[in-house]
Amino acid sequence: MIEVRHLSKSFVKYEKEKGLWGMIKGFVNAKKVITKAVDDLSFSIAKGEVIGYIGANGAGKSTTIKMLTGILTPSSGEVTVDGVIPYKDRITNARNIGVVFGQRTQLWWDLPLIESFTILKDIYQVSDADYTERMTLFNEILHINEFLKSPVRTLSLGQRMRADIAASLLHNPKILYLDEPTIGLDVNAKKNMREAIKKMNASFQTTVILTTHDLDDIEELCQRILIIDAGKLIYDGALSDIKTKYGSDCKVSFVLKEPWKDFVDLAKMMDVDPLSITVTLNDDKLEIGFDKRNLSVATVTATIMKHFEVSDLSIQETDIEAIVARIYREGHA
Amino acid sequence: MKHYLNIYVKFLAQHLKRMLQYRADFLIGAGSFLVIQASGILFIALVFAQIPDLNGWSLDEMIFLYGYFQLPRGLDHLLTDNIWLIPSRVRRGDIDRYLLRPINPLFQVIVERFQIEAFGELAIGIILVAYAIPRLAIVWTPITILLALVFILLGSLIYTSIKLITASIGFWVINSMPIMTTIYNIADFSKYPTTIFPKLVQALVTYFIPFAFVSFLPATALMNKADSTGILVGSIVAVSLLSLLAYRLWLKGLASYQSVGN
């Protein structure tokens, strides 16, 4: 469905020095700075996949999406989306795709929401029968009928996002690009949004590409993730793989009734290599970090409880957020 | 083509709906326009109160020219005024949405707004032309009327093309507004007989930024002051070159469009 080969995009900026004198100097002789926003990216995406495309701010996510949607022309490399080169044949490509940019609406701001749908119906030449059928479905999943007559500018963020998703799906696109669809939404609205995306993917076999900073979105929706850092693809694979690779780190924290005084060799007691565990003690707080592949939470808890009086304990497994932070830091997966 | 026409009508209907919601805006726009026009006519009347004849042009001929000038300008203003907003759309990354829909982006820019105030320009133009015609020795045949309509259409295409050229500069220059207004204001030379200006200005508005083809040359042709075939051919050549250049520049701008970060 989507083929990306050695795709790169550079932006040219003119750097000027600070202050008035710098500005004058810059006016005559500005320093040309080329930044590579996307650097030699290759991947392919099959029909019906839900892909999580993640990376830190400025990693090149939006630039990639903008090249896939035909907004930006690549500096080099190839993109085809359902056999079409997006920036060369924007109109055909536009018929195949739906786009939601979380931070800006595609709807007509001053008009009642329903008017946006009728305009889009004409633009995409959706038949009356399809229109009625899809609008009914959108209402079932996204509950848009309750605010269909209100001007778009009066909608709440959650309502507007639901409306934007419905609008992007009106022409039943083969591919849906969602750029931070849950940004700024409350917990409930996020949940509804994810449900809606799931249902749409199931009912229409729509390929979904999702960029987000919310890792719950990824866990809920995506089978496969692509991680981009500094314009380069650093991970492409199943979410479960990355969890097994990085997600076996575990930490158990205890609150002790009495401060720990005497030396106790915990590693020996648990029968593990002392280097494979980390022990931090802070007054009455004891934290044991370990790898679940060598040691079970049960062993750790039992050992500590046998030697100390414990008033409280909590177990923290590594979440996807921590994993991604670690990959960003290390720059590779 | 039918598809585009249908969308055009739908957008026009939407626009009218919005206009009716903001009645005050419309009245203020139309009112300020009338003041500007009235002062323009007053200026000409004052000049002619002192000088009965300007470089071979009588008051009635001047009124005809001034009135005719409003017609292509009004038509362009009515239909394609939204082109003015291209530079600010580029700056804010709002070109994105045009590129995401399966319709020609320039068409989308144009249909987004109808400048209803332009009816003021058109009305004044028609009134002045209608006032001047019986006083001038012009024989109106179906051919002259057709010629007048073609000239008006070509003239407004010159406006639109020049506007698109200057607006497209906005893809490379952050603030292209001064360029746009400067060039647009040069069109004002065409309100008066071009021959009253120095040779340099005459050459500028005929060959370089061909505003003379907008109203001065067609008006002289219609008043039988010059050869109409030559002016028609010149006008067609100017419009073809200019609109081709404008559209190419716009496409080049789109290709180098950088959007904005989130």
Chai-1 contact restraints between the chains, C-beta under 6 A:
chainA,res_idxA,chainB,res_idxB,connection_type,confidence,min_distance_angstrom,max_distance_angstrom,comment,restraint_id
A,S62,B,N262,contact,1.0,0.0,6.0,A-B,restraint_1
A,K66,B,S259,contact,1.0,0.0,6.0,A-B,restraint_2
A,G70,B,L99,contact,1.0,0.0,6.0,A-B,restraint_3
A,I71,B,D96,contact,1.0,0.0,6.0,A-B,restraint_4
A,I71,B,L99,contact,1.0,0.0,6.0,A-B,restraint_5
A,I71,B,S259,contact,1.0,0.0,6.0,A-B,restraint_6
A,L72,B,S259,contact,1.0,0.0,6.0,A-B,restraint_7
A,T73,B,A255,contact,1.0,0.0,6.0,A-B,restraint_8
A,R90,B,L99,contact,1.0,0.0,6.0,A-B,restraint_9
A,I91,B,P102,contact,1.0,0.0,6.0,A-B,restraint_10
A,A94,B,L100,contact,1.0,0.0,6.0,A-B,restraint_11
A,A94,B,R101,contact,1.0,0.0,6.0,A-B,restraint_12
A,A94,B,P102,contact,1.0,0.0,6.0,A-B,restraint_13
A,R95,B,P102,contact,1.0,0.0,6.0,A-B,restraint_14
A,V99,B,L100,contact,1.0,0.0,6.0,A-B,restraint_15
A,Q103,B,N262,contact,1.0,0.0,6.0,A-B,restraint_16
A,Q106,B,R97,contact,1.0,0.0,6.0,A-B,restraint_17
A,D110,B,R18,contact,1.0,0.0,6.0,A-B,restraint_18
A,D122,B,I7,contact,1.0,0.0,6.0,A-B,restraint_19
A,D122,B,K10,contact,1.0,0.0,6.0,A-B,restraint_20
A,I123,B,R101,contact,1.0,0.0,6.0,A-B,restraint_21
